[in-house]
Amino acid sequence: MSEREDARDIVCGLERAITGNDRVSRRRLLDRLVVLLFTTDTAAPALVSQGGIRLLFAAARDRDEKIRLHAVHALSRLADSGFSEDLKKSGARNVIAPLREDPYLPVRAMAEKFLDKLD
């Protein structure tokens, strides 16, 4: 399976998981996505081209703190990979800014770092 197909499958799986109640599937998919984003050069462009930004925004609003953390981590990696403008145009600042008040400290810290990357 190519990295592009892998990213597409993750986006499709994430989309299904977000609409369902399977927290474990969401965690696993986001964990896999973060690994892909850090280990391949093609995962970020494939994810963005498949509409992954909006799904990461939805995951950043999840009730599970680990899912929120993975989502912001993935968004941060997209910013590092040259997609800051895409993130800004998609409204990332408005989506992530409330996470600076998240009850889970690692989410707050990751949100702060991510927002700094958008400046």
Stockholm file with secondary structure:
# STOCKHOLM 1.0

chainA/1-119         MSEREDARDIVCGLERAITGNDRVSRRRLLDRLVVLLFTTDTAAPALVSQGGIRLLFAAARDRDEKIRLHAVHALSRLADSGFSEDLKKSGARNVIAPLREDPYLPVRAMAEKFLDKLD
#=GR chainA/1-119 SS CCHHHHHHHHHHHHHHHHHSSCHHHHHHHHHHHHHHHHHCSSHHHHHHHTTHHHHHHHHHTCSSHHHHHHHHHHHHHHIIIIIHHHHHHTTHHHHHGGGGGCSSHHHHHHHHHHHHHHC
#=GC SS_cons         CCHHHHHHHHHHHHHHHHHSSCHHHHHHHHHHHHHHHHHCSSHHHHHHHTTHHHHHHHHHTCSSHHHHHHHHHHHHHHIIIIIHHHHHHTTHHHHHGGGGGCSSHHHHHHHHHHHHHHC
//
